């Protein structure tokens, strides 16, 4: 497989990649590949092809193909949410 170097990544993008990697327990490379696949319209919805499903298998979720697809779609949707969107604000009070 070829390697590609991306230069001049701004701080906000680099931080978002790191946040997603940490939250999902993925490597930085896996987050970037996932983003590229989705951004270029090459994400696989077929539960038996490509890395989209490998993440679920690594976690040992035991989900059915339909559940795994729904889970992947939900993760992809959350990836589009701006950082901090769901963060609690001080005026919201303590978490219950």
N, C-alpha and C positions, 0 to 999 in steps of 0.2 A: 504494500500500500504506500502511496506517496505521502510525504510529509509536506505541510504547508505552514509557513511562518506568517503570522499576522502582526504587523507593526502598528504603532501609534494608537493603541487602545486607550481610551480615556479612563480616568480613575473610576467614574461611576459605573462604567461597563465592567471593569475589572472587579470592582467590589461586588456587583450583582452576581457575577460568575462564581466568585468565592462563596457568597451567601448561599446560592443554590447548591453548590457542591457540599457545603457543610450540612445544610438542612436535609439533603437527600442521601448523604453519605456516599456520594459519587466522587470520582476523580474530576479534576478541572477539565481534563481532556474529554471525559464522558459528557459533562455539561455542555461543553462547546460543540461536540458532535451532535448532541441532541438539539441544541439551538439551531445549528446549521441545517439539520435535516428538516426541522419544522419550518424554519424560515424560507427554505428553498422548495417547500412543498413536497419533500421526499420522505416524510415520516410514514412508517408502515402501520397500517391498521390491521394487517394480517397477523394474528397472534403467533404464527409459526415461522415468521420471517423477520430477520434482523434483530438488532439490539433492543428494540422497544420492549420486548418481553423478557429479555435476559435479566433486566433489573428486578422484575417481579420474581423470577425464578431464584435469583441470588438471595432474595429476602426470605424465600421459602413460604410464600403466602398461601400456596395451595388454592389459588383462585381459579375458577373456570375461565375458559377463553373469553366469554362475554364480560365477566367481572374484571378480568385483567385488562381488557380493552377499555372498559369504563374507567378503571383506576388510572390507566395511562392518559386518557383524555382529561381526567380531572387534574392530574399533575401538570399536564401541558397548559391547561387553563390557568392554574395557579402561577405558572412560570411567567405569564403575561401580566400579572398583577404588580403594580409598582411596589418597590421595596417600602416596607413600613405601612402599607395600606391597612393591615389588620392590627397594627400595634395599638395597645391601649394608651389612651391619653390620660394625663394626670387628673383631669376633671372628671374622668369616668369613674374614679374611685377604685378601691382595691378589687382584685379579681376574686370571684366567689368560687 
